[in-house]
Amino acid sequence: MMQTWRLDGAEQTLVIAVRGAAMAEVVYWGAALPASDDLQTVAGAGGLDVTGGMLDANPALSICPDANTNFPGQVGLILRSFDGAALHPVFTFHHAEEGQGSVKLHYTDDALGLRYTASFALDPDTAMITAQAALSSDTPLRLDWLAAPVLPAPQHSAEMIDFSGRWVGEFQTNTIPWSAGIRLRESRTGRTDHAHFPALIVPCLGSTNTGGDTYALHYGWSGGHRMIAEELPDGRRQIQFGHASGSRTAPATQFQTAPLYATYSPRGLNGCATTFQRHLRDRVIPKTAHTRPRPVHYNCWEAVYFDHDMATLKDLATRAADLGAERFVLDDGWFGQRDDDTTSLGDWQVDPRKYPDGLTPLIDHVKSLGMSFGLWFEPEMMNPVSNLYRTHPDWILGAPDQLLGRQQMVLDMAREDVRDHLFDAISGVLAAHDISYVKWDHNRVLPVADAAQAAGTYALIDRLTRAHPQVEIESCASGGGRIDFGILARTGRVWLSDSNDARERLRIQHNAALFLPADVTGSHVGPRQCHTSGRIFDIRFRAWVAAQRHMGFEMDPRELTPEEAAILREVTQWWKDNRDWRSGADILRLDSADPAVIAEQQQSADGSRFVVFAGVADTSAQMVPRPLRLCGLEAEATYSLSLRNGADAPGLSRGMPLLKERSIDISGAYLMHHGITLPWSFPDTMWVIEGRKV
């Protein structure tokens, strides 16, 4: 006897089968199947033959692979009793709960007093599959590993793409060939981590950004994860995601994975990317404090660092407002005796030396300029040189003699008294001032991998949000060290990287667009000379790179020449004029024939307009630009194109391509198959092309 269920979207189908009382299997995941397909046949048609050197039957690649079945690969559950003895559950199917576009499967092991559930849902509007596993026990147990429901990977794929990186160099892609054995990635730093964004993309043969069968998965958890992509000796492939192994350090009776987000698309990497962008924007991020329209930021960090002076800050606010800023964010240095990064973390009281009358005079000035006010916190951390540490040295996570990171230690967020203290301190500041925004930072890794730390942080953010629903929170962890759908369920924006190097941002933003929409992705115009790379960039390039995402400034506006200020005002006004339609736009990465060009197309939800950002990030091998092909247009439709910044062409651009001379009306077929011909330009410049359907 076999039971089957199917979840259907416009472009994909997921089929789940339970054979007898065994653990369920995902027997099909891919392009949409017709309703007429018999699911019993679908489940049987993929069965493998048996030959020499094999068992007499193939152990199932189930949603929780089990060593008891002679499964030859990585198992989905590693469990121990309270005293440490290994347990090997034998789960029996109990019942299923079916909903609209969802199914929840229940299993039991009565002998061990265990219950396992796996839930699957497919959102018909965003095309996102969400899968999650849970385990409960009658007695406390120790859990070393629990995978979210395991999904099969396609065998008509030669490679996979995962993500690495570093501080100021996030979202670097790794293309890894499939081969027998496992590809294992694990973040054990206690946060998502710069080096291990929890995601995997599996493009099938011939896939590109703009076409071909592609699968993508993301584990929505902020506390460190483990990913396994395994090819078995028989050729089958499985993908597992879960919390970092062993990061649940305490015995418990209830365990649950984070949601695993997954999707398939026949439209290349962009098809999966737009699913993630839409689902995050429309289903995940909190709506209460995600302000519309999105305000242009000014963050004072790279202008003053810890040197806070009221007259200077007011002057910076005035200049920022004149440039077009709509939100002023006061960064690190306003509390305790915080004159550098060695002291005062945890002492969340306004520094009376710098602010003898408190923050209110600055806030009043900011508001008089038409801007809202935001404030920096780093709640999960404590300096050894602080009143909090002197009072509560027992509140730290890890050993007292641990290595410091940025001169700081980590507070044990699993402790209720720690969370209560932080809530009272932060809530007190928010209640006493007109603050609409918090930049929530996290500037060191944990001394131990501890899932309870992330859970405690979630609980604190949730409590603060209930108390102050008008306050939007940005997730920052030395820039991009904590970006995932788990933290974004509680925050409205991420600081993608601490790098304001426009060339680096161009690449980082391009790769992050595989998962993140524009309006949650902070991008700021940095100083003329970048503080993290030392490179010097023209204001046009810095401004247009920031305008690709949620725009802001993070530099000293006093350094701007009148011409630079005028250019920045112009680009900022363009961003404001277009932010409404772009807040719901899809970001489509373009396949450039020139590797020096990093390009994307942001297209409105109804397809009536788009903007192309074509960044020249290096010197091209050929003399003049190759055509840049667009995507996602209607072949028979006519589009009107104009080069928004054609006047920026340098003197060495001596010819007159038609788009440089005037706007053009041309078919979607031409734009997708031949492409647009752009003028020549120097490296570290950006062309901006606006398009409308006629």
BELQUI-V985931 format. One record per run of one state. SS is the DSSP state (a for helix, b for strand, c for the rest). FROM is the first residue (numbers start at 1). TO is the last residue. If there is no record, write none. Layout:
SS:FROM:TO
SS:FROM:TO
This chain:
c:1:1
b:2:8
c:9:11
b:12:19
c:20:24
b:25:31
c:32:38
a:39:45
c:46:66
a:67:69
c:70:76
b:77:80
c:81:85
b:86:87
c:88:91
b:92:99
c:100:101
b:102:109
c:110:113
b:114:122
c:123:128
b:129:146
c:147:150
b:151:152
c:153:158
b:159:164
c:165:171
b:172:177
c:178:180
b:181:186
c:187:198
b:199:203
c:204:211
b:212:212
c:213:213
b:214:219
c:220:224
b:225:231
c:232:236
b:237:243
c:244:251
b:252:256
c:257:259
b:260:265
c:266:266
b:267:267
a:268:284
c:285:296
b:297:299
c:300:300
a:301:304
c:305:309
a:310:323
c:324:326
b:327:330
c:331:334
b:335:335
c:336:342
b:343:343
c:344:349
b:350:350
c:351:359
a:360:368
c:369:371
b:372:377
c:378:380
b:381:382
c:383:384
b:385:385
c:386:386
a:387:391
c:392:392
a:393:395
b:396:396
c:397:404
b:405:405
c:406:407
b:408:411
c:412:415
a:416:432
c:433:436
b:437:440
c:441:450
a:451:467
c:468:471
b:472:475
c:476:476
b:477:477
c:478:479
b:480:480
c:481:484
a:485:488
c:489:492
b:493:495
c:496:501
a:502:512
c:513:517
a:518:520
b:521:525
c:526:528
b:529:529
c:530:535
b:536:536
c:537:538
a:539:547
c:548:549
b:550:553
c:554:556
a:557:559
c:560:561
a:562:582
c:583:585
b:586:589
c:590:596
b:597:603
c:604:608
b:609:616
c:617:627
b:628:628
c:629:637
b:638:643
c:644:645
a:646:648
c:649:657
a:658:661
c:662:663
b:664:667
a:668:673
c:674:675
b:676:676
c:677:684
b:685:693
c:694:694
